[in-house]
Amino acid sequence: MSRNCGSTFAMMTLSRRLFIKSAGGTIATAAGFFGLVDQDTYAHVLDVPVGLALYTIKDELQRDLEGVLRKVAVMGFREVEYISLPGRTAAEVRLALDSAGLRAISVHVSATDLLANLGRKLEEAQVLGARYVICPFPHLAALSHPKDLTLDDWRRNAEFLNGIGGKTQKANLQFGYHNHNMEFRRFGRVVAYDELLRLTDPELVTMELDCGWVVNAGADPAYYLSTYPGRFQLLHLKDLKRGSVPTTELEIMCTEVGGGIIDWRRIFAVARKGGVKHCFIGQDPPFERSSLESVKLSYAWLQGLSS
């Protein structure tokens, strides 16, 4: 057994032991404690579960990981997208997720970590039980302001993503890229995001389409979902406040899903045919209320849409 495989097995064994020792009969009693719901209750118009991007509630998670995850489960969520939490190991987070009846479908990992700590980050994703490793920001952005990236920089990013995607695939994980708004800058007649789609290998790099950032850039999520079927396995459901002005600067004014300007019915009608497998509610600060309350409102609106 290789060192990496041995390390992965050790971390998974630790997670299992921690769960058995600490959780005991948690799963058996979860239905009564968490008020678990039938699959139909949390399947929405895409016919896939509505998940939660944990970035949205990262401050609450830092204060009380186990308690906040239980609250997320009580809302009806069963899937989440994980972000790194300082001071917490992957095994500890897996224990907390298992205890709450949640599963981390995907994990966001920075380009810096993908370059410097890829092996460790893939092991952590495996311990968490994730299927996807997602890069949420372009490589080279740390060397300059993202708005200063040239079209050639974006083309080099496509090469970078393909390279990481090949290594991730060997670990039986799917690699992907999450957009913001800067990818939709135009260079003459060429849109940077279109170059990423053209130059990345669909087998190695899936795309997580953040609908809020796309609309924030003045682009159309439904266009991309219909024009590139199969390229988007993951969606971020993020809405924009009324009065938002299109921009490719790294700034956004978010609100709860259904409370903003985005036509979700149109997006969902296209996404259902486009191969989307998972979606995650997300919202960027500042919040007008607690982030947990915002998540609850977004989730409730989506449930109403599906009924």
C-alpha positions as CSV (number, residue, x, y, z in Angstrom):
1,M,0.0,0.0,0.0
2,S,1.4,3.4,-1.0
3,R,1.9,6.1,1.7
4,N,-0.9,8.2,0.3
5,C,-3.3,5.3,0.3
6,G,-2.2,4.3,3.8
7,S,-2.8,7.8,5.0
8,T,-6.2,7.9,3.4
9,F,-7.2,4.6,5.0
10,A,-6.0,5.8,8.4
11,M,-8.0,9.0,8.2
12,M,-11.1,7.1,7.1
13,T,-10.7,4.6,9.9
14,L,-10.3,7.4,12.4
15,S,-13.5,9.1,11.1
16,R,-15.4,5.8,11.5
17,R,-14.1,5.2,15.0
18,L,-14.9,8.7,16.1
19,F,-18.4,8.3,14.8
20,I,-19.0,5.0,16.4
21,K,-17.6,6.1,19.7
22,S,-19.2,9.5,19.9
23,A,-22.4,9.2,17.9
24,G,-23.5,5.8,19.1
25,G,-27.1,5.4,18.2
26,T,-27.4,8.9,16.7
27,I,-28.5,7.6,13.3
28,A,-31.1,5.3,14.8
29,T,-32.7,8.1,16.7
30,A,-32.1,10.9,14.2
31,A,-35.7,10.8,12.8
32,G,-37.1,11.8,16.1
33,F,-34.5,14.3,17.0
34,F,-34.0,16.1,13.6
35,G,-37.5,15.6,12.2
36,L,-36.2,13.9,9.1
37,V,-38.4,14.4,6.0
38,D,-39.2,12.2,3.0
39,Q,-37.1,12.6,-0.2
40,D,-40.0,14.4,-1.9
41,T,-40.0,17.1,0.7
42,Y,-36.6,18.4,-0.2
43,A,-36.5,17.5,-3.9
44,H,-37.2,20.7,-5.9
45,V,-38.0,21.5,-9.5
46,L,-34.6,20.2,-10.7
47,D,-35.4,16.8,-9.3
48,V,-32.3,16.9,-7.3
49,P,-31.9,17.7,-3.6
50,V,-31.3,21.3,-2.6
51,G,-27.9,21.5,-0.8
52,L,-26.2,24.3,1.1
53,A,-22.9,26.0,0.3
54,L,-21.4,26.1,3.8
55,Y,-19.5,29.2,2.9
56,T,-22.8,31.1,3.5
57,I,-22.8,30.2,7.2
58,K,-19.0,30.0,7.8
59,D,-19.0,32.4,10.8
60,E,-21.7,30.4,12.6
61,L,-19.9,27.1,11.8
62,Q,-16.7,28.5,13.4
63,R,-18.6,29.2,16.6
64,D,-20.6,25.9,16.8
65,L,-19.9,23.4,14.1
66,E,-22.0,20.5,15.5
67,G,-25.0,22.7,16.6
68,V,-25.2,24.6,13.4
69,L,-25.0,21.5,11.2
70,R,-27.9,20.1,13.2
71,K,-29.9,23.2,12.5
72,V,-29.1,22.9,8.8
73,A,-30.4,19.3,8.9
74,V,-33.6,20.4,10.7
75,M,-34.3,22.8,7.9
76,G,-34.4,19.8,5.5
77,F,-31.0,19.8,3.9
78,R,-29.2,16.5,3.3
79,E,-26.3,17.7,1.1
80,V,-23.7,20.4,1.7
81,E,-20.7,21.9,0.0
82,Y,-17.8,22.1,2.3
83,I,-15.2,24.8,2.8
84,S,-12.1,24.5,5.0
85,L,-12.7,25.4,8.6
86,P,-9.5,26.4,10.5
87,G,-8.7,24.2,13.5
88,R,-11.0,21.3,12.3
89,T,-9.7,18.1,10.8
90,A,-11.5,16.3,8.0
91,A,-12.3,13.4,10.3
92,E,-13.8,15.8,12.9
93,V,-16.0,17.5,10.2
94,R,-17.0,14.1,8.8
95,L,-18.1,13.0,12.3
96,A,-20.2,16.2,12.7
97,L,-21.8,15.8,9.3
98,D,-22.6,12.1,9.9
99,S,-24.1,12.9,13.2
100,A,-26.4,15.5,11.6
101,G,-27.4,13.3,8.7
102,L,-25.6,15.5,6.2
103,R,-23.2,14.6,3.3
104,A,-20.5,16.8,1.8
105,I,-21.0,16.3,-1.9
106,S,-18.3,18.7,-2.9
107,V,-15.3,20.6,-1.4
108,H,-13.9,24.0,-2.4
109,V,-10.1,24.1,-2.5
110,S,-8.1,27.2,-3.4
111,A,-5.8,27.2,-6.4
112,T,-2.9,27.8,-4.0
113,D,-3.7,24.6,-2.0
114,L,-4.3,22.7,-5.2
115,L,-0.7,23.6,-6.2
116,A,1.0,23.2,-2.9
117,N,-1.0,20.5,-1.1
118,L,-3.0,18.6,-3.7
119,G,-2.4,15.1,-2.2
120,R,-3.5,16.2,1.3
121,K,-6.5,18.0,0.0
122,L,-7.6,15.0,-2.1
123,E,-7.2,12.8,1.0
124,E,-9.4,15.2,3.0
125,A,-12.0,15.1,0.3
126,Q,-12.1,11.3,0.4
127,V,-12.4,11.3,4.2
128,L,-15.3,13.7,3.9
129,G,-17.0,11.4,1.4
130,A,-17.1,14.1,-1.3
131,R,-17.5,13.4,-5.0
132,Y,-16.2,16.7,-6.3
133,V,-13.2,19.0,-5.6
134,I,-14.0,22.5,-6.8
135,C,-11.5,25.3,-7.5
136,P,-13.4,28.5,-6.6
137,F,-10.9,31.1,-7.9
138,P,-8.5,31.4,-10.8
139,H,-4.8,30.5,-10.6
140,L,-2.6,33.6,-11.0
141,A,-5.1,35.8,-9.4
142,A,-2.9,36.1,-6.3
143,L,-0.2,37.6,-8.5
144,S,-2.4,40.6,-9.6
145,H,-5.9,41.8,-9.1
146,P,-8.3,39.5,-10.9
147,K,-9.4,42.3,-13.2
148,D,-5.9,42.5,-14.5
149,L,-5.9,38.9,-15.8
150,T,-5.4,38.9,-19.5
151,L,-7.0,36.5,-22.0
152,D,-3.7,34.6,-22.1
153,D,-3.9,34.3,-18.3
154,W,-7.3,32.7,-18.6
155,R,-6.0,30.3,-21.3
156,R,-3.2,29.3,-18.9
157,N,-5.8,28.8,-16.2
158,A,-7.5,26.3,-18.5
159,E,-4.2,24.4,-18.8
160,F,-3.9,24.5,-15.0
161,L,-7.4,23.2,-14.5
162,N,-6.9,20.3,-16.9
163,G,-3.7,19.3,-15.1
164,I,-5.4,19.3,-11.7
165,G,-8.4,17.5,-13.2
166,G,-6.2,14.7,-14.4
167,K,-4.6,14.2,-11.0
168,T,-8.0,14.4,-9.2
169,Q,-9.5,11.9,-11.6
170,K,-6.9,9.3,-10.5
171,A,-8.1,9.8,-6.9
172,N,-11.7,8.9,-8.1
173,L,-12.9,12.4,-7.6
174,Q,-14.4,14.8,-10.1
175,F,-12.6,18.2,-10.4
176,G,-14.5,21.4,-11.3
177,Y,-14.3,25.1,-11.4
178,H,-16.6,27.7,-9.8
179,N,-17.1,31.1,-11.4
180,H,-17.4,34.6,-10.1
181,N,-18.2,37.5,-12.4
182,M,-14.7,38.4,-13.6
183,E,-14.7,35.3,-15.9
184,F,-17.2,37.2,-18.1
185,R,-14.9,40.0,-19.1
186,R,-14.7,40.5,-22.8
187,F,-11.5,40.7,-24.7
188,G,-12.6,42.0,-28.0
189,R,-15.2,39.4,-29.1
190,V,-14.0,36.7,-26.8
191,V,-15.4,36.1,-23.3
192,A,-12.9,34.6,-20.9
193,Y,-15.4,32.1,-19.5
194,D,-16.1,30.9,-23.0
195,E,-12.4,30.2,-23.4
196,L,-12.4,28.2,-20.2
197,L,-15.2,26.1,-21.6
198,R,-13.5,25.7,-24.9
199,L,-10.1,24.8,-23.6
200,T,-10.9,22.6,-20.6
201,D,-11.5,18.9,-21.1
202,P,-15.1,18.0,-20.1
203,E,-13.9,14.7,-18.7
204,L,-11.4,16.3,-16.4
205,V,-13.1,19.6,-15.5
206,T,-16.8,20.1,-14.8
207,M,-18.2,23.5,-14.1
208,E,-20.1,24.7,-11.1
209,L,-22.2,27.6,-12.4
210,D,-22.9,30.3,-9.8
211,C,-26.0,31.8,-11.2
212,G,-25.8,34.9,-9.1
213,W,-22.3,35.8,-10.2
214,V,-23.2,35.1,-13.8
215,V,-26.2,37.5,-13.7
216,N,-24.0,40.0,-11.8
217,A,-21.7,40.1,-14.8
218,G,-24.6,40.8,-17.1
219,A,-24.6,37.3,-18.6
220,D,-27.4,34.7,-18.7
221,P,-27.1,31.3,-16.8
222,A,-29.9,29.8,-19.0
223,Y,-27.8,30.5,-22.1
224,Y,-24.8,28.7,-20.8
225,L,-26.8,25.7,-19.5
226,S,-28.6,25.3,-22.9
227,T,-25.5,26.0,-25.0
228,Y,-23.2,23.7,-23.2
229,P,-25.3,20.7,-22.0
230,G,-23.4,18.3,-19.8
231,R,-20.7,20.8,-18.8
232,F,-22.5,21.9,-15.6
233,Q,-22.9,19.2,-13.0
234,L,-23.3,21.7,-10.1
235,L,-25.2,24.9,-9.6
236,H,-25.0,27.6,-7.0
237,L,-28.4,29.2,-6.3
238,K,-27.6,32.8,-5.4
239,D,-29.9,35.8,-6.0
240,L,-29.2,39.5,-6.5
241,K,-30.8,42.5,-4.9
242,R,-33.0,44.7,-7.1
243,G,-31.1,47.6,-8.4
244,S,-27.9,45.6,-8.9
245,V,-25.8,46.9,-11.7
246,P,-23.9,44.5,-14.0
247,T,-20.2,44.4,-13.4
248,T,-17.1,42.2,-13.8
249,E,-15.5,43.8,-10.8
250,L,-15.3,41.4,-7.8
251,E,-18.4,42.8,-6.0
252,I,-21.9,41.6,-5.5
253,M,-25.1,42.6,-3.7
254,C,-26.9,39.3,-2.7
255,T,-30.3,38.5,-1.2
256,E,-32.2,35.4,-0.5
257,V,-33.2,33.1,-3.4
258,G,-36.5,34.2,-4.8
259,G,-36.3,37.7,-3.3
260,G,-34.2,39.2,-6.0
261,I,-34.0,39.7,-9.8
262,I,-33.2,36.3,-11.1
263,D,-35.8,34.3,-13.1
264,W,-35.3,30.9,-11.4
265,R,-38.1,29.1,-13.3
266,R,-36.4,29.8,-16.6
267,I,-33.0,28.6,-15.3
268,F,-34.5,25.4,-13.8
269,A,-36.4,24.6,-16.9
270,V,-33.1,24.5,-18.9
271,A,-30.9,23.0,-16.1
272,R,-33.2,20.0,-15.8
273,K,-32.2,19.1,-19.4
274,G,-28.6,20.1,-19.1
275,G,-27.3,17.4,-16.8
276,V,-27.2,19.3,-13.4
277,K,-26.8,16.8,-10.6
278,H,-26.5,18.9,-7.5
279,C,-27.4,22.5,-6.5
280,F,-26.4,24.5,-3.4
281,I,-28.0,27.6,-1.9
282,G,-25.4,30.3,-1.4
283,Q,-25.3,33.9,-0.3
284,D,-22.5,36.4,0.1
285,P,-22.4,39.0,2.8
286,P,-23.5,41.5,4.0
287,F,-26.7,39.9,5.3
288,E,-29.8,41.9,6.4
289,R,-30.5,39.1,8.9
290,S,-28.6,36.2,10.3
291,S,-27.1,34.0,7.6
292,L,-29.0,31.0,9.0
293,E,-32.3,32.9,8.7
294,S,-31.4,33.9,5.1
295,V,-30.7,30.2,4.3
296,K,-34.1,29.2,5.8
297,L,-35.9,31.8,3.7
298,S,-34.2,30.7,0.5
299,Y,-34.9,27.1,1.2
300,A,-38.6,27.8,1.9
301,W,-39.0,29.8,-1.3
302,L,-37.6,26.9,-3.3
303,Q,-39.9,24.4,-1.6
304,G,-42.8,26.6,-2.5
305,L,-41.7,26.7,-6.1
306,S,-41.6,22.9,-6.3
307,S,-45.0,22.3,-4.7
